[in-house]
Amino acid sequence: MDAVLYIHGKGGSADESRHYIPLFPDCFVTGLDYRSELPWEAGTEIRAAVLDLSERYENLTLIANSIGAFFSLYADLDGLIREAYFISPIVDMERLIAGMMARAGVSEEELCEKGTIRTPEGDLSWEYLSFVRSRPVHWHVPTRILYGGLDVLTSRESAEEFAERHGASLTVMERGEHWFHTEEQMRFLDAWIRSCAADRH
């Protein structure tokens, strides 16, 4: 029997994994409620969960949503999972942070000096930005990406660049948002997963 591990996005939970049980009827499907919001810590949590599942199941599939996909990129999963499905992944965190800094009027010098600055969009962290800049992503897992054309966190250019650089397939739902949640969007997501699974077989 194979297994599917779901990694939620910000504000989500492992309970969201239940949605994918009918889509992978021959697999054990579970989710991970990781505790950290830092990529170097969340990545360690994800890797530990994958290693635990790999002891009990032959093949592992990863489904990761939004920042959950970003954290997974730092989990050192090469060779541990068969394939990954990324839904609205954040793939260029440096660009996202730069946009937050610009909108908040925060300079690099100010962020470096203060370490952490609160903004209406969330906290800015010099340690976080430095980590992203100093550790380029090395990802060699066969990956399929679902991207919403109305995504406000990841640009289409970033998604296309990531897909090309890492040999991933990219599917765009033009009316999709960063958070796939409407009935139409969820139907599209489900059909995408079923189509990908059919291609594999």
N, C-alpha and C positions, 0 to 999 in steps of 0.2 A: 504493500500500500504506500502511496505517495502522500506528501503533506504540503499544505499551503499555509504560509505565515503572512498575516496582514499587519502592516505598520501604519497606524493612523496619522492624520495631520494634526495641526494645532487645534486644541479644544476637542479632539475626538477621543475615541476609546476603543479598546479591543473588542467591545461588543459589536462594532460595525462589521467585524469579520463574518457575522452570521449571514449578512447579505450574500456572501460568496459561496455559502454551502451548496445551494442548488446549482451553481455554475460549475462546481467541481465535485460532482456526485460520487466520484470514485476516490476522493482524497479526504484525509483528515484536515479540517480547516480550523485554524486558531488565530488569535490575535495577540499582540504584545502591548501591554500597558507600560511603556518605558517611563522612567521617572525624570530623567534629565532633559533639560532644554539646551544643553551644550553638545555640539556634534561629537567632540572627542569622548564624551561620556555616554551619550545615547548610542553612538556607534558600537561601543563596547557591550552595551546591553543587548543590542540587536544581534551581534556576533555570538554572544553567549546563548541566546535563544535558538539561533540557527544550529549551533554545535549540539545543543541538547536534542533538537529534533532529528539531526542527522544520525544520531545514535540509534534512533528507533524507526526511521523511515528511509527508503532507498533514494528517492528523488524529492527535492524541495523546490517549491515555487514561491517567489516573493511577490506580494502585492503591496505597494507602498504609495501613500497619498501625500501630496504636497511636501511639507517639511519632513515628513516621514521618509520620503524618497531621498531627500538631501542627507539626512542622518545615515541612511543605508549606504550611501556612497562612501562613508567613512567607517564602515563596519568590516572591511577586509573580507569580503565574501567570495572573492574569486575562487572557483573550484569547489565551493560549498553548496551552491544552488544551481539548479538546472536552467532557470530563466526568471526574469523579473517583469512584472507589469507595473509601470509607473503611471499614476493618474495625477494630472496637473502637477508634475514635479517641480520643485524649486531647484534649478540646475545652475544658476549663476547668483550665488548669495552675495558676492562682492558687489555686483551691479544693483541688487536689491537694497543693500545697506547704503550704497552711495546715493540712491534715490531718496531714502529716508533722511539721510544727512542733509541733502540739498533742500528738501521740503521743510526741514526743521531749522535750516540756517546754521547748521553745525559744521565747523571746519575740522579737517584732520588734526590740526594742531590742538584745537580745543578738546577733541575727543581723546587724543593721546595724553593730554595733561590731566584731564578729569577721570579718565578710565571708563566711567559709565555716565551716560546722560539720558534722562527720561524725556521721551517725546510723546505726542498724542498717539503715534502709531506703535509705540513700544520702546523698550530700552535699547539704546545704542551702546555697544561695548567695544572698546579698543582691543581687548584680548580676543574677542570673537572675530573681528575684522582681520586682525593679524594672523590668526589661525587659518582663516580661509585663504588669505594671500600666500601664506608660506607652504600650504599643502595642496597642490593641484590634485584633482581627482584622477585616480587610476582605477578604471572600471572596465572589466572584461567579461561581464556576464551578459549573455544574450538577453536583450531588453526590448520591450515594446512600450511605446509611450502613447498615452491618450492626452491630448491637449485641447483646451477650450479656446476658441477664437476670441472670446471676450475676457480672457485671463488678464487680470490687472497686476499680478505679482511676477509672473514670468513672461517676458516678451516672446513673440513668435520667433524672432531672430535667435534668441537664446536657446529655445527649444530645438530649432533646426540645427544650430551649431553643435549642440550636445549630441543630437542624434547622429549627425554626420561624423563627428569626432569619435564616437564610441560604437558606431555600426549598429545603431538602434533603429527600429522602424518607428515612424511617427504617423499617427492618425489624428486629424484635426476635426473636431466638431465646431463648425463656425459659430453656432449659437450657444456653445458651451461656455460656462463661466469657470473661474478657478475652483469653486466649490460645485461639483456636480450634485445636484439635489432635486431638481424639478423632475416631474414624471417623464418628460421627453428626454432629458439628459440621462436619467438612469436607464431608460430603455436603450439609448444609444450605447451607454457604457456596457450594459449586459450583452448586447449584440456584438460589441467589439471583442469582449472576452471570449464569447462562444466562437466567433470567427477565428480568433487567434488559436484557440484550442483545436479547432477543426483543421487549421493549417498544419499544426504540429503532427496531427495523426494522419 
